[in-house]
Amino acid sequence: MSTTAPAVLFDHVSKWYGTVIGLNELSVAISGGVTGLLGLNGAGKSTFLKLIVGRLKPSKGTVRLFGIDPWRNTAPFARIGYCAETERMYDWMTAYQFVTTFGRLYGYRRSEAEGRAEKVLDLVGLTDVMHRTIGTYSKGMRQRVKIAHALVNEPDLLILDEPLHGCDPIARTVIMDVIRRLGDEGRTIIVTSHILAEIERITEQILILHNGRLLALGNIHAIRNLLDKHPHRIRIGVERPRDLITHFTDHGSIIGFDIENEALVLRTQQLDTVHADLPGVLLKCGQEVQSIDNPDDNLEAVIGYLVEGRR
């Protein structure tokens, strides 16, 4: 096995379920650090992960893990840690017992499995509560137990499917810090989400799937630079949006206006400049501002622009 082989290599991989196509001619290589896997529902994210961990076999093409075809040699699976989106844990067990059990399933002796359990539970910030039953845990704590069990075998490839889903702010901060630290150690980590802002706080490297195909792979800042070719929108919710237009007509960075459901929508290609000027302009308008948001700053908008740009 080549030491330079990527952790994950898809070579023209397709997967179909009857007449439904899950992935379509996907070729991609991932190795080292954190990669954010993004896509709308039905984009192919789950199929992609299941092909990596061996729950599905490709209909066409080849999946290689660390340079090895896992359907010919299953050794690479022992180097993977997998934290599924679905939650299946025993509420009557303590976190310590739960993670230790998985260590034993990997073949470690009891003393080593217990030591590994203590180490990974400390990593996710659960040392003080690891002897409490899982049934007493909050959603965020349960997510951290799931991540700990995925780390008990010290994997070279870690798959985290929606690890921040339903987490409280404390758990989100801890989990994101753990992910970044593991990535800095050189491990290959794939994190899925349907929320762009979450991924941006964890990594700059993203992979976007759309309708089973690779839509984008690379640095999030480079992809955002592509989006800057399109006008950005700023939606300002006020009672009288038409009265607000006069306060922006002389602003050199505004290239257009729209009225949408009691909101004024500004169009600009200089988003930061307009946001910097907004507080002063809104103070002069004399209206109560109910909301300010950027409709284009989400995954749906990013995918929409990327798809449009390929036409």
Phi, psi and omega per residue, in radians:
M1 nan 2.265 3.121
S2 -1.227 2.368 3.127
T3 -1.259 -0.280 -3.127
T4 -1.667 0.028 -3.133
A5 -1.122 2.415 3.112
P6 -1.126 2.689 3.115
A7 -1.089 -0.695 -3.136
V8 -2.283 2.232 3.075
L9 -2.353 2.079 3.021
F10 -1.867 2.159 -3.126
D11 -2.035 1.733 -3.134
H12 0.865 0.908 -3.074
V13 -1.546 2.280 3.004
S14 -2.199 2.586 3.056
K15 -2.463 2.165 3.092
W16 -2.231 2.643 3.123
Y17 -2.032 1.629 -3.017
G18 1.137 -2.066 3.121
T19 -1.655 -0.039 -3.126
V20 -1.619 2.233 -3.130
I21 -1.662 2.085 3.103
G22 -1.512 -0.804 3.029
L23 -2.334 2.570 -3.027
N24 -2.317 1.823 3.053
E25 0.900 0.898 -3.100
L26 -1.548 2.169 3.031
S27 -2.173 2.110 -3.108
V28 -2.799 2.579 3.073
A29 -2.186 2.353 -3.131
I30 -2.306 2.286 3.130
S31 -2.791 2.248 3.050
G32 1.314 2.317 3.096
G33 1.362 -2.975 -3.061
V34 -1.777 2.268 3.039
T35 -2.079 2.220 3.082
G36 -1.538 2.157 3.118
L37 -1.730 2.007 -3.051
L38 -2.089 2.662 3.082
G39 2.948 2.649 3.092
L40 -1.280 2.971 3.087
N41 -0.989 2.302 -3.140
G42 1.504 0.104 -3.100
A43 -1.297 -0.411 -3.114
G44 2.040 0.126 -3.107
K45 -1.073 -0.836 -3.104
S46 -1.118 -0.718 3.098
T47 -1.068 -0.760 3.126
F48 -1.002 -0.842 -3.119
L49 -1.171 -0.724 -3.121
K50 -1.146 -0.527 3.068
L51 -1.224 -0.594 3.128
I52 -1.204 -0.799 -3.037
V53 -1.525 0.044 3.030
G54 1.518 0.212 3.103
R55 -1.413 -0.308 3.053
L56 -2.316 2.647 3.066
K57 -1.907 2.420 -3.127
P58 -1.046 2.474 3.006
S59 -1.339 -0.478 -3.135
K60 -2.708 2.610 3.114
G61 1.526 -3.059 -3.035
T62 -2.286 2.361 2.982
V63 -1.866 2.235 3.074
R64 -2.159 2.391 3.087
L65 -2.039 2.068 -3.097
F66 0.959 0.623 3.095
G67 1.470 0.041 -3.057
I68 -2.039 2.429 3.003
D69 -1.362 1.907 -3.049
P70 -1.198 -0.212 3.095
W71 -1.483 -0.137 3.030
R72 -1.875 -0.502 -3.136
N73 -2.527 1.958 -3.023
T74 -1.418 0.039 -3.093
A75 -0.938 -0.663 -3.110
P76 -1.061 -0.465 -3.112
F77 -1.087 -0.476 3.127
A78 -1.240 -0.225 -3.126
R79 -1.732 0.178 -3.090
I80 -1.953 2.434 2.940
G81 -1.997 2.321 -3.020
Y82 -2.256 2.121 3.067
C83 -1.956 1.789 -3.070
A84 -1.316 2.749 3.095
E85 -1.182 -0.702 3.135
T86 -1.248 2.640 -3.057
E87 -1.938 2.043 3.081
R88 -2.320 1.643 3.125
M89 -2.331 2.790 3.138
Y90 -1.638 1.922 -3.054
D91 -1.118 -0.401 -3.111
W92 -1.431 -0.197 3.114
M93 -1.563 2.682 2.973
T94 -1.420 2.826 3.098
A95 -1.045 -0.665 3.132
Y96 -1.086 -0.796 3.125
Q97 -1.135 -0.720 -3.096
F98 -1.095 -0.866 -3.096
V99 -1.238 -0.646 3.088
T100 -1.065 -0.703 3.126
T101 -1.037 -0.733 3.111
F102 -1.171 -0.601 3.055
G103 -1.076 -0.708 3.095
R104 -1.130 -0.660 3.130
L105 -1.144 -0.456 3.066
Y106 -1.385 -0.070 3.070
G107 1.739 0.090 3.127
Y108 -1.335 2.578 3.027
R109 -1.136 2.770 -3.046
R110 -0.961 -0.812 -3.095
S111 -1.093 -0.680 3.133
E112 -1.246 -0.702 3.115
A113 -1.087 -0.698 3.117
E114 -1.152 -0.702 3.108
G115 -1.128 -0.714 3.112
R116 -1.157 -0.679 3.118
A117 -1.067 -0.791 3.116
E118 -1.057 -0.722 -3.095
K119 -1.119 -0.838 -3.066
V120 -1.323 -0.538 3.072
L121 -1.202 -0.555 3.040
D122 -1.198 -0.682 -3.141
L123 -1.023 -0.655 -3.116
V124 -1.665 0.185 3.019
G125 1.354 0.564 -3.098
L126 -2.060 0.264 -3.102
T127 -0.974 -0.772 -3.051
D128 -1.194 -0.356 -3.070
V129 -2.125 0.238 -3.012
M130 -1.215 -0.270 3.114
H131 -1.719 0.138 2.986
R132 -1.501 2.649 3.112
T133 -1.235 2.548 -3.080
I134 -1.081 -0.498 -3.140
G135 -1.089 -0.326 3.132
T136 -1.628 0.007 -3.060
Y137 -1.465 2.662 2.988
S138 -1.335 2.972 3.121
K139 -1.021 -0.761 -3.134
G140 -1.118 -0.666 3.114
M141 -1.182 -0.675 3.127
R142 -1.126 -0.668 3.100
Q143 -1.092 -0.669 3.134
R144 -1.195 -0.584 3.056
V145 -1.119 -0.720 3.121
K146 -1.059 -0.738 3.128
I147 -1.160 -0.706 3.123
A148 -1.051 -0.747 -3.116
H149 -1.176 -0.506 3.118
A150 -1.310 -0.271 -3.110
L151 -1.754 -0.097 -2.978
V152 -1.114 -0.438 3.128
N153 -1.675 0.226 -3.117
E154 0.853 1.071 -3.025
P155 -1.231 2.625 3.011
D156 -1.470 -0.400 3.115
L157 -2.225 2.111 -3.105
L158 -2.052 2.193 3.139
I159 -1.908 2.085 -3.138
L160 -2.105 1.900 -3.088
D161 -1.665 1.890 -3.133
E162 0.889 0.953 -3.060
P163 -1.188 -0.304 -3.105
L164 -1.717 0.003 -3.069
H165 -1.091 2.148 3.075
G166 1.329 0.162 -3.077
C167 -1.460 2.573 3.015
D168 -1.351 2.903 -3.087
P169 -0.967 -0.675 -3.133
I170 -1.126 -0.821 -3.135
A171 -1.112 -0.685 3.131
R172 -1.070 -0.772 -3.134
T173 -1.099 -0.788 -3.136
V174 -1.097 -0.823 -3.082
I175 -1.128 -0.768 3.133
M176 -1.108 -0.663 3.108
D177 -1.135 -0.734 3.117
V178 -1.086 -0.773 -3.123
I179 -1.075 -0.799 -3.138
R180 -1.104 -0.726 -3.136
R181 -1.109 -0.763 3.134
L182 -1.123 -0.668 3.098
G183 -1.137 -0.680 3.118
D184 -1.140 -0.422 3.109
E185 -1.324 -0.160 3.123
G186 1.752 0.001 3.088
R187 -1.243 2.703 3.067
T188 -1.625 2.125 -3.090
I189 -2.231 2.256 3.073
I190 -2.002 2.102 -3.092
V191 -2.056 2.183 3.124
T192 -1.728 2.638 3.051
S193 -2.905 2.775 2.989
H194 -1.922 0.176 -3.139
I195 -2.015 1.958 -3.059
L196 -1.043 -0.758 -3.075
A197 -1.071 -0.605 3.118
E198 -1.092 -0.823 -3.105
I199 -1.145 -0.666 -3.121
E200 -1.098 -0.470 3.128
R201 -1.408 -0.193 -3.099
I202 -1.849 -0.722 -3.015
T203 -2.677 2.803 3.063
E204 -1.746 -0.203 -3.095
Q205 -1.653 2.084 -3.115
I206 -2.265 2.702 3.051
L207 -2.257 2.154 -3.112
I208 -1.981 2.177 3.057
L209 -1.817 2.545 3.106
H210 -2.582 2.108 -3.124
N211 0.917 0.708 3.065
G212 1.398 0.040 -3.122
R213 -2.058 2.776 3.066
L214 -1.333 2.071 3.137
L215 -1.680 -0.679 -3.136
A216 -2.752 2.542 3.071
L217 -2.558 2.149 3.121
G218 2.679 -2.795 -3.098
N219 -1.327 2.305 -3.092
I220 -1.061 -0.583 -3.136
H221 -1.188 -0.649 3.098
A222 -1.147 -0.674 3.121
I223 -1.189 -0.685 3.097
R224 -1.141 -0.570 3.080
N225 -1.093 -0.605 3.058
L226 -1.125 -0.644 -3.119
L227 -1.212 -0.448 -3.112
D228 -1.163 -0.215 3.051
K229 -1.226 -0.329 3.110
H230 -1.714 2.563 3.047
P231 -1.096 2.429 3.037
H232 -1.585 2.670 3.110
R233 -1.998 2.483 3.017
I234 -2.169 2.096 -3.117
R235 -1.774 2.165 -3.129
I236 -2.033 2.013 -3.123
G237 -1.531 2.038 3.105
V238 -2.479 2.903 -3.130
E239 -1.234 -0.636 -3.087
R240 -2.180 1.368 -3.053
P241 -1.098 -0.565 -3.129
R242 -1.135 -0.616 3.125
D243 -1.168 -0.365 -3.097
L244 -1.386 -0.373 -3.069
I245 -1.024 -0.719 -3.071
T246 -1.052 -0.427 -3.129
H247 -1.373 -0.183 -3.119
F248 -2.039 -0.085 -3.038
T249 -1.070 -0.517 -3.114
D250 -1.674 0.073 -3.135
H251 -1.367 2.084 -3.043
G252 -1.151 -0.279 -3.082
S253 -1.667 -0.081 3.135
I254 -1.621 2.201 -3.116
I255 -1.920 -0.014 3.106
G256 3.117 2.861 -3.131
F257 -2.335 2.654 2.977
D258 -2.497 2.671 3.022
I259 -1.938 2.147 -3.123
E260 -2.364 1.903 3.004
N261 0.833 1.141 3.106
E262 1.016 0.662 3.082
A263 -2.529 2.504 3.026
L264 -1.664 2.236 3.125
V265 -1.906 2.052 3.095
L266 -1.634 2.468 3.053
R267 -1.986 2.260 -3.075
T268 -2.662 2.696 2.996
Q269 -1.884 0.143 3.090
Q270 -2.208 1.223 -3.004
L271 -1.032 -0.817 -3.091
D272 -1.100 -0.689 -3.138
T273 -1.097 -0.803 -3.126
V274 -1.143 -0.745 3.124
H275 -1.079 -0.635 3.131
A276 -1.155 -0.552 -3.109
D277 -1.546 -0.269 -3.039
L278 -0.986 -0.847 -3.077
P279 -0.962 -0.786 -3.132
G280 -1.137 -0.726 -3.131
V281 -1.168 -0.734 -3.089
L282 -1.226 -0.518 3.075
L283 -1.132 -0.576 -3.120
K284 -1.374 -0.346 -3.001
C285 -1.297 -0.394 3.102
G286 1.296 0.245 3.113
Q287 -1.982 2.654 3.052
E288 -1.359 2.148 3.137
V289 -1.535 2.091 -3.082
Q290 -1.549 -0.509 -3.124
S291 -2.880 2.677 3.001
I292 -2.429 2.193 3.100
D293 -2.618 2.883 3.117
N294 -1.945 1.733 -3.088
P295 -1.045 -0.399 -3.085
D296 -1.550 -0.111 -3.063
D297 -1.597 0.985 3.118
N298 -2.613 2.941 -3.041
L299 -1.109 -0.693 -3.127
E300 -1.031 -0.746 -3.134
A301 -1.187 -0.733 3.128
V302 -1.035 -0.829 -3.140
I303 -1.121 -0.720 3.121
G304 -1.023 -0.787 3.134
Y305 -1.156 -0.721 -3.133
L306 -1.144 -0.724 3.109
V307 -1.129 -0.761 3.134
E308 -1.086 -0.666 -3.116
G309 -1.195 -0.354 -3.132
R310 -1.520 -0.183 -3.090
R311 -1.363 nan nan
